[in-house]
Amino acid sequence: MPMRALLAVDLHEDATGPIAHAVAWATHMSATIDLITASEMVWDAHHLFGGTENAALAAEWERRTRKMEKLLAHRLEEIPEPMRGEARVVHGRAAPTLIEASADYDLLILATHGRKGLQRLFAGSVAERVVRRAACPVLITRLDGDAISPDGNLKIVLPVDSEEPIDKAVQWAKSHLGGRNDFRVMCAVPIMPTAADQLYAEWPRQRLDTVALSGGMADIPREVRGCTGNAGDEIARYATEIGASLIAMPTHTRQALGRLAFGSVTERVVRVAPCAVLVVR
């Protein structure tokens, strides 16, 4: 069966960019695309307004819901027919409804504009909350750059999480995007102040070797980068330097202190990356 991808769009904004980016990625993954949008109109119109005196308000409420459904159906036609799925409007706040809907899919796609502070699809920290809790991998595309070519090789950065014995992001990217792409594994580690502590850097190199060999990519380039702040900034910097098409990395459902480690790195990458970001749990 082909991969099933769910693309979230905001009907208050132009959906042409998000759809174009999603179609290009779906082509690489041989995926079908369903469209979804979240409506804040969560109540039944007659329940909310009630009474014959409010019939006009109830009718307007329902009219707006039907309008959203028609707009989304129209947007669905922009997806090429072979990969075109279904369109649906869900009711509720954006993040919780998208998280719930993602349970039925192989991939959830969100789009960001790359504005300062990550003014994301919909509002606030929707993308970060969805990435943190979605039931499936999440692909964040950036609308401030051109969509990738639907054919040809991709340059993919694979940041390695030192705490995981098997890197799921490496496995997922290779399985669904193909081994023909230009993969680069890297690890960002804190810069140590003394020469003795530099021995710490040997361990990440060994980790990168293990990931490359276990992933069947013995010849893949490896890079250990030192950083003084959040490792996510160094990952984004490396992606910029090599002109990456994608950063594919893991995240976890850790809480509190656990999320201050690699979880916060993932969220930082989502916020500042120069390219698309794939987050795999």
C-alpha positions, 0 to 999 in steps of 0.5 A: 500500500502507498504511504498515506500523508495528511496535509494540514492547511489553513484556509485563512491563508493561501494554501498553494505553497503548502500543497506544492511543497507537499506534492513534491515530497509525496512524489519522492515517497510515493504517497497519497495526500489527504487534506485537513483543516481545523475549524474553531466552530466546535458547536452545533449551530442550533445548540449554540444559538437555539430558538427561532429568534436566533435562526438566522445566526444558526443558518450563518454558522452552518453556511460558514461550515459548508463554505469551509468544506467547499474551499477545502474540496477546491484545494484538493483538486490542486493535488495531482489525481494519482496521489489525491485523497480526501478532504475533511474539516475537523472541529476543535483547536488546531493542535489537539485535532491534528494530533488526533487525526494523525493516528490514522496516517503514516505522515503528517505534513505542516507548513511554516513561513519561516518568519521570526519566532516561527509564526506557524501554520494556524497560530502560536506554537501549534507546530511544536505541540504537534511535533511533540505529540503526533502519533506519526512522523511529522514533516515541517516544510518551509514556505520561505524557500522553493519546493524541492524538485519532485525528482532527483536526489536530495541532500539529507542531514541525519542528526544522531541522538546519542541516547537511542541504540537504533536511530529511527529517523535514519531508518525511516528516511532511508526506507521512505526516501530511498538510499540513492540520496545524499545522506550525511550523519552528524552529531552536535556536542558541547565544546569541552574546555580542557584537553582531557575532556576532548576525549569525549568527542571520540564517543560521538564519532564511534556513535556515527560509525555505528549508525552508518554501518547499521543503516547499511550506509558504510560510506556515508559522510560523518561530521561531529560539530562542537557547539556552545548553546543549543545543539539545534542551532549547530544542526541548522547551521550545518544544514545551511552550509551543505545546502540540505533539502531535509533534516531528519531527526528523532524526538521523544515523549519525554517529560520535564527534564528529559525534554530539556535534552534532545526534545528541546533540540528537535524543537529548536531545529523546527524553529530555525532550520533552513529547510524541511524537517522530518521528525520521527518518533 
